[in-house]
């Protein structure tokens, strides 16, 4: 029996006085101030309608609101689905009727469709609204960089080789199950690779470790040969237009490419004793975009660096997500230009830590019309030349320290410590969504006072 629901929302009868309900209501008002971002986000949803029948899909506004709610409350997709069913305040915020709550798969697919450019457009509109409401003036800016981890295990050569063997074996067995008549000369080496991986981890003898590595490399090459043979078998079916075969072939080819890289780096590092450059290393077969980030004596992070520009209101005015282990000093000028070009923010004062300090950066900022520039470490100019008075120096130094608290809060409460989405595109989207959720919370708290 099909249940027909009234499309008219009737949630106004259930007004909650909870703190979260009030905050969500204020965030909803902030979003409704300017909905121009919907046009940009709609570009990610332009798909032809195949059938006039079936379930009614989510609107673009609903997708944006549900994604923001997910990040605000740090919910998984199953938890998000359950909360939308149980919580009237959440449904009112998402503009979803009780009997129209999408399933977790639908929520996942729609949220992931929004591109990083779409999320950045939403962020631009939010910053514009913050300036119009007087929450942020944009006259004082503080910058700092931090890292966001990819969702991977700690990479060692043995672990990565075992990952390759078990995944390639799994795909080959999937192909053989899908196409029983296909002949592939194949033997599953997953258990053998797993034993060698444990021996590498647990032995204290260098000789035994090298012996285990040699055998693990041997079965890795053999598995790679099986994978190549499987691809050859799949190509004929791909030419016949078999879509399933094409998917298998593309997945297998990607993992085999990673396997070759990992075999090469393991041979060079373990057997030949060479030092492999960071740029030549692969740290995950699942998140191949991940960079190796080392800063001083701190622990090595596998993910990406981001540069956050914060305002006096604690809002994050801009977020730069760049590949590579770049230094803060080389990206300082670009960060200033982005503030002016993308967000119409013309700061009069900028404060950063010592990593940004250089005479060229100081001159560049002054040339852009910034009156006071502070690096919390002296560069070639004297501090009197950088900031006119000692009082101004102390004030800006205290102001700069506030960005540390913003970064800490964004990591702890809005998911910016570790990205749980897969792929480089989704990594950028995830970071932008975390920044947006953080900013909306700051604005709501400021307007509720």
C-alpha positions as CSV (number, residue, x, y, z in Angstrom):
1,X,0.0,0.0,0.0
2,X,1.4,3.4,-1.0
3,X,1.2,6.1,1.6
4,X,0.5,9.6,0.1
5,X,1.9,12.5,2.1
6,X,0.7,16.0,2.3
7,X,3.4,18.2,0.8
8,X,2.6,21.1,3.1
9,X,5.1,21.2,6.0
10,X,3.2,21.4,9.3
11,X,6.1,21.5,11.7
12,X,5.4,25.0,12.9
13,X,3.1,23.5,15.6
14,X,6.1,21.9,17.3
15,X,8.3,24.7,18.4
16,X,11.2,23.6,20.6
17,X,13.1,25.8,23.0
18,X,16.2,23.7,23.1
19,X,19.5,25.4,22.4
20,X,20.2,23.3,19.3
21,X,16.7,24.0,17.9
22,X,17.3,27.8,18.3
23,X,20.7,27.5,16.7
24,X,19.4,25.6,13.7
25,X,16.6,28.1,13.3
26,X,19.2,31.0,13.2
27,X,21.4,29.1,10.8
28,X,18.4,28.6,8.6
29,X,17.7,32.3,8.6
30,X,21.4,33.0,7.7
31,X,21.2,30.6,4.7
32,X,17.9,32.2,3.5
33,X,19.4,35.7,3.5
34,X,21.1,34.9,0.2
35,X,20.3,31.6,-1.7
36,X,22.3,32.6,-4.9
37,X,24.6,29.7,-4.3
38,X,21.9,27.3,-5.4
39,X,22.5,28.1,-9.1
40,X,26.2,27.1,-8.8
41,X,25.5,24.0,-6.8
42,X,22.7,23.0,-9.4
43,X,25.5,22.4,-12.0
44,X,26.4,19.2,-10.1
45,X,22.8,17.9,-10.4
46,X,22.0,18.4,-14.1
47,X,21.1,14.9,-15.1
48,X,18.4,13.9,-17.5
49,X,15.2,12.4,-16.1
50,X,14.9,8.9,-17.4
51,X,11.4,8.2,-16.1
52,X,8.4,10.2,-15.0
53,X,7.5,7.7,-12.4
54,X,9.3,6.7,-9.1
55,X,10.2,8.4,-5.9
56,X,10.5,12.2,-5.8
57,X,14.1,13.2,-5.4
58,X,15.7,15.7,-2.9
59,X,15.8,19.4,-3.8
60,X,19.2,21.1,-4.0
61,X,18.5,23.2,-0.9
62,X,17.6,20.0,1.0
63,X,20.9,18.4,0.1
64,X,22.9,21.4,1.2
65,X,21.0,21.7,4.5
66,X,21.3,17.9,5.2
67,X,25.0,18.0,4.6
68,X,25.5,21.0,6.9
69,X,23.4,19.2,9.6
70,X,25.6,16.1,9.2
71,X,28.8,18.0,9.7
72,X,27.4,20.2,12.5
73,X,26.4,17.1,14.5
74,X,29.2,14.9,13.2
75,X,26.8,12.1,12.2
76,X,27.3,9.1,10.0
77,X,24.8,8.5,7.2
78,X,22.9,5.9,9.2
79,X,22.8,8.2,12.2
80,X,21.8,11.1,10.0
81,X,18.9,9.0,8.6
82,X,17.8,8.0,12.1
83,X,18.0,11.6,13.5
84,X,15.9,13.0,10.6
85,X,13.3,10.4,11.3
86,X,13.2,11.0,15.0
87,X,14.0,14.7,15.4
88,X,11.5,17.3,14.4
89,X,13.9,20.2,14.7
90,X,16.3,18.5,12.3
91,X,13.6,17.9,9.7
92,X,12.4,21.4,10.0
93,X,15.9,22.7,9.4
94,X,16.4,20.3,6.4
95,X,12.9,21.2,5.1
96,X,12.0,17.5,4.8
97,X,8.6,16.0,5.7
98,X,8.6,13.0,8.0
99,X,7.4,10.5,5.4
100,X,9.9,11.9,2.8
101,X,13.1,11.2,4.7
102,X,15.6,9.8,2.1
103,X,17.5,6.6,2.9
104,X,21.1,6.7,3.9
105,X,22.3,5.7,0.4
106,X,20.3,8.5,-1.2
107,X,21.7,11.0,1.4
108,X,25.3,9.8,0.7
109,X,25.0,10.0,-3.1
110,X,23.4,13.4,-3.1
111,X,25.8,15.0,-0.6
112,X,28.8,13.6,-2.5
113,X,27.6,15.1,-5.8
114,X,28.3,18.7,-4.6
115,X,31.7,19.7,-6.0
116,X,34.4,21.6,-4.1
117,X,33.6,24.6,-6.3
118,X,30.0,24.3,-5.2
119,X,30.9,24.3,-1.5
120,X,33.3,27.2,-2.0
121,X,30.5,29.2,-3.6
122,X,28.3,28.5,-0.5
123,X,31.2,29.7,1.7
124,X,31.5,32.9,-0.3
125,X,27.9,33.7,0.2
126,X,28.1,33.0,3.9
127,X,31.1,35.4,4.3
128,X,29.2,38.0,2.3
129,X,26.2,37.6,4.6
130,X,28.5,37.8,7.7
131,X,29.7,41.2,6.5
132,X,26.2,42.4,5.8
133,X,25.0,41.4,9.2
134,X,28.0,43.0,10.9
135,X,29.4,39.8,12.3
136,X,32.7,40.3,10.5
137,X,34.3,43.4,9.1
138,X,37.4,41.8,7.5
139,X,39.8,44.5,8.6
140,X,42.0,42.2,10.7
141,X,43.1,38.8,9.5
142,X,45.2,36.1,11.0
143,X,46.6,33.1,9.1
144,X,48.0,29.7,9.9
145,X,48.3,26.4,8.2
146,X,47.4,22.9,9.5
147,X,47.1,19.4,8.2
148,X,44.1,17.2,7.6
149,X,44.7,13.5,7.6
150,X,43.5,11.1,4.9
151,X,41.5,8.1,6.1
152,X,44.4,5.6,5.8
153,X,46.4,3.3,8.1
154,X,50.1,4.0,8.8
155,X,51.9,3.1,5.6
156,X,54.7,0.6,5.7
157,X,56.0,-1.3,2.6
158,X,54.9,-4.6,4.0
159,X,51.3,-3.3,4.8
160,X,51.0,-1.7,1.4
161,X,52.2,-4.8,-0.5
162,X,49.7,-6.9,1.5
163,X,46.9,-4.4,0.7
164,X,47.7,-4.8,-3.0
165,X,47.8,-8.6,-3.0
166,X,44.5,-9.0,-1.1
167,X,42.6,-6.3,-3.2
168,X,43.8,-7.6,-6.5
169,X,43.0,-11.2,-5.5
170,X,39.5,-10.1,-4.4
171,X,38.8,-8.4,-7.7
172,X,40.1,-11.4,-9.7
173,X,37.8,-13.7,-7.7
174,X,35.0,-11.3,-8.3
175,X,35.6,-11.5,-12.1
176,X,35.8,-15.3,-12.0
177,X,32.5,-15.4,-10.1
178,X,30.8,-13.0,-12.6
179,X,32.1,-14.8,-15.7
180,X,32.4,-18.6,-14.9
181,X,33.5,-19.4,-18.4
182,X,36.5,-17.1,-18.3
183,X,39.9,-19.0,-18.0
184,X,42.5,-17.2,-15.8
185,X,45.7,-19.0,-14.7
186,X,45.5,-17.9,-11.1
187,X,46.3,-18.8,-7.5
188,X,45.2,-16.8,-4.4
189,X,48.2,-15.7,-2.4
190,X,46.4,-13.6,0.2
191,X,47.1,-15.9,3.1
192,X,50.8,-16.3,2.2
193,X,51.1,-12.5,1.9
194,X,49.4,-12.0,5.2
195,X,51.9,-14.4,7.0
196,X,54.9,-12.6,5.4
197,X,53.4,-9.3,6.5
198,X,53.1,-10.5,10.1
199,X,56.6,-11.9,10.1
200,X,58.0,-8.5,8.9
201,X,56.3,-6.8,11.8
202,X,57.1,-9.3,14.5
203,X,60.6,-10.4,13.8
204,X,63.6,-8.7,15.4
205,X,66.1,-10.2,13.0
206,X,67.1,-8.1,10.0
207,X,68.0,-11.2,8.0
208,X,64.6,-12.8,8.6
209,X,62.8,-9.5,7.8
210,X,64.6,-9.2,4.5
211,X,63.8,-12.9,3.7
212,X,60.1,-12.2,4.4
213,X,60.2,-9.1,2.2
214,X,61.7,-11.0,-0.7
215,X,59.0,-13.6,-0.5
216,X,56.3,-10.9,-0.1
217,X,57.7,-9.1,-3.2
218,X,57.7,-12.5,-5.1
219,X,54.0,-13.1,-4.4
220,X,53.2,-9.5,-5.2
221,X,54.8,-9.8,-8.6
222,X,52.9,-13.1,-9.3
223,X,49.6,-11.5,-8.2
224,X,50.4,-8.6,-10.6
225,X,50.9,-11.0,-13.4
226,X,47.5,-12.7,-12.6
227,X,46.0,-9.2,-12.7
228,X,47.5,-8.4,-16.1
229,X,46.1,-11.8,-17.5
230,X,42.7,-10.9,-16.1
231,X,42.7,-7.5,-17.8
232,X,43.5,-9.2,-21.1
233,X,40.5,-11.5,-20.7
234,X,38.3,-8.6,-19.8
235,X,39.3,-6.4,-22.8
236,X,37.3,-8.7,-25.2
237,X,34.2,-8.2,-23.1
238,X,34.8,-4.5,-22.9
239,X,34.9,-4.3,-26.7
240,X,31.6,-6.0,-26.8
241,X,30.1,-3.3,-24.6
242,X,30.0,-5.1,-21.2
243,X,29.8,-2.2,-18.7
244,X,30.5,-4.6,-15.7
245,X,33.7,-5.7,-17.4
246,X,34.8,-2.2,-18.0
247,X,34.4,-1.4,-14.2
248,X,36.4,-4.5,-13.2
249,X,39.1,-3.6,-15.7
250,X,39.4,0.1,-14.6
251,X,39.6,-0.9,-10.9
252,X,42.1,-3.6,-11.5
253,X,44.3,-1.4,-13.7
254,X,44.4,1.3,-11.0
255,X,45.5,-1.1,-8.3
256,X,48.1,-2.8,-10.6
257,X,49.6,0.6,-11.2
258,X,49.8,1.2,-7.5
259,X,51.3,-2.3,-7.0
260,X,54.1,-1.5,-9.5
261,X,55.0,1.7,-7.6
262,X,55.0,0.0,-4.2
263,X,57.1,-2.9,-5.4
264,X,59.7,-0.4,-6.8
265,X,59.8,1.6,-3.6
266,X,60.0,-1.5,-1.4
267,X,62.9,-3.0,-3.4
268,X,64.8,0.3,-3.4
269,X,64.3,0.9,0.3
270,X,64.5,-2.6,1.8
271,X,66.7,-4.6,-0.5
272,X,69.0,-2.0,-2.0
273,X,69.1,0.3,1.1
274,X,68.3,3.4,-1.0
275,X,66.6,6.5,0.3
276,X,63.4,7.0,-1.7
277,X,62.3,10.7,-2.2
278,X,59.0,11.7,-0.8
279,X,57.7,12.6,-4.3
280,X,58.3,9.0,-5.5
281,X,56.5,7.4,-2.6
282,X,52.9,6.0,-2.5
283,X,51.4,5.9,1.0
284,X,48.0,4.3,0.2
285,X,46.5,2.3,-2.7
286,X,43.0,3.7,-1.7
287,X,43.8,7.4,-1.2
288,X,46.6,7.8,-3.8
289,X,46.4,11.6,-3.6
290,X,47.7,11.7,0.0
291,X,50.9,13.7,0.6
292,X,53.6,13.1,3.2
293,X,53.7,16.1,5.5
294,X,56.6,16.5,8.0
295,X,56.9,19.7,10.0
296,X,60.0,19.9,12.2
297,X,60.2,17.2,14.9
298,X,56.4,16.6,14.9
299,X,54.9,13.3,13.8
300,X,54.6,12.7,10.1
301,X,51.0,13.2,8.8
302,X,49.6,11.6,5.6
303,X,47.0,13.9,4.1
304,X,47.1,17.5,2.9
305,X,48.0,20.9,4.2
306,X,45.4,23.7,4.3
307,X,45.8,27.4,5.0
308,X,43.1,29.1,7.0
309,X,42.6,32.8,7.1
310,X,40.6,33.9,10.1
311,X,38.8,37.2,11.0
312,X,38.3,39.1,14.3
313,X,34.9,37.3,14.8
314,X,36.7,33.9,14.7
315,X,35.1,33.2,11.3
316,X,37.3,31.4,8.8
317,X,37.4,33.8,5.9
318,X,39.2,31.6,3.4
319,X,40.6,28.0,3.2
320,X,43.3,27.1,0.7
321,X,43.7,23.4,0.0
322,X,46.9,22.8,-2.0
323,X,48.8,19.6,-3.0
324,X,52.3,19.0,-1.7
325,X,54.3,19.8,1.4
326,X,54.6,23.6,0.7
327,X,56.0,26.1,3.1
328,X,53.9,28.8,4.6
329,X,56.1,31.6,3.3
330,X,55.7,30.6,-0.4
331,X,51.9,30.8,-0.2
332,X,51.4,34.0,1.8
333,X,51.0,36.3,-1.2
334,X,48.5,34.0,-2.9
335,X,46.4,33.9,0.3
336,X,46.2,37.7,0.4
337,X,45.2,37.9,-3.2
338,X,42.4,35.3,-2.7
339,X,40.9,37.3,0.2
340,X,40.6,40.4,-2.0
341,X,39.6,38.7,-5.3
342,X,37.2,36.0,-4.1
343,X,35.8,37.4,-0.8
344,X,36.1,41.2,-1.2
345,X,38.0,41.3,2.1
346,X,40.6,44.1,2.2
347,X,42.4,43.7,5.5
348,X,44.3,46.6,7.1
349,X,46.2,44.4,9.6
350,X,47.6,40.8,9.1
351,X,49.2,38.6,11.8
352,X,50.9,35.3,11.1
353,X,53.4,33.0,12.8
354,X,57.1,32.8,12.1
355,X,56.7,30.3,9.2
356,X,55.4,33.1,7.0
357,X,58.2,35.6,7.8
358,X,60.3,37.0,5.0
359,X,61.2,40.5,3.8
360,X,59.5,39.7,0.4
361,X,56.3,38.8,2.1
362,X,56.3,41.9,4.2
363,X,56.9,44.1,1.1
364,X,54.2,42.3,-0.8
365,X,51.6,42.8,1.9
366,X,52.5,46.5,2.3
367,X,52.3,46.9,-1.5
368,X,48.8,45.6,-1.4
369,X,47.7,48.4,1.0
370,X,48.0,46.5,4.3
371,X,49.0,49.0,7.0
372,X,50.3,46.6,9.7
373,X,51.9,43.3,9.1
374,X,53.1,41.1,11.9
375,X,55.2,37.9,11.9
376,X,55.7,36.5,15.3
377,X,59.4,36.1,14.4
378,X,61.7,38.9,13.3
379,X,62.8,38.8,9.7
380,X,65.4,41.1,8.1
381,X,63.6,44.3,9.1
382,X,63.5,45.5,12.7
383,X,60.2,45.0,14.5
384,X,59.8,48.8,14.8
385,X,59.6,48.9,11.0
386,X,57.1,46.1,10.7
387,X,54.7,47.5,13.3
388,X,54.9,51.1,14.3
389,X,54.4,50.7,18.1
390,X,55.1,48.1,20.7
391,X,51.5,48.3,21.9
392,X,50.3,47.5,18.4
393,X,52.8,44.6,18.2
394,X,51.5,43.1,21.5
395,X,47.9,43.5,20.4
396,X,48.4,41.8,17.0
397,X,50.5,39.0,18.7
398,X,47.6,38.2,21.0
399,X,45.2,38.4,18.1
400,X,47.2,35.9,16.0
401,X,47.1,33.4,18.8
402,X,43.4,33.1,18.5
403,X,43.7,31.2,15.2
404,X,45.1,28.3,17.1
405,X,41.9,28.0,19.1
406,X,39.8,28.1,15.9
407,X,41.9,25.4,14.3
408,X,41.6,23.2,17.4
409,X,37.8,23.7,17.5
410,X,37.5,22.9,13.8
411,X,39.4,19.7,14.2
412,X,37.7,18.5,17.4
413,X,34.1,19.4,16.6
414,X,33.8,19.7,12.8
415,X,35.8,16.8,11.5
416,X,38.9,18.7,10.2
417,X,41.3,16.4,12.0
418,X,40.7,13.5,9.5
419,X,38.8,13.3,6.2
420,X,36.5,10.3,6.1
421,X,35.5,10.7,2.4
422,X,37.3,8.9,-0.4
423,X,39.2,10.6,-3.2
424,X,40.9,14.0,-3.9
425,X,37.6,15.7,-5.0
426,X,35.8,14.4,-2.0
427,X,38.7,15.4,0.3
428,X,38.3,19.1,-0.8
429,X,34.5,18.9,-0.4
430,X,34.8,17.5,3.1
431,X,37.2,20.3,4.2
432,X,35.0,23.0,2.8
433,X,31.9,21.5,4.4
434,X,33.7,21.4,7.8
435,X,34.7,25.1,7.3
436,X,31.1,26.1,6.4
437,X,29.7,24.2,9.4
438,X,32.2,25.9,11.7
439,X,31.4,29.4,10.3
440,X,27.6,28.9,10.5
441,X,28.0,27.9,14.2
442,X,30.0,31.0,14.9
443,X,27.6,33.3,13.2
444,X,24.5,31.7,14.9
445,X,26.1,32.1,18.3
446,X,27.0,35.7,17.6
447,X,23.5,36.6,16.4
448,X,21.8,34.7,19.3
449,X,23.5,36.8,22.0
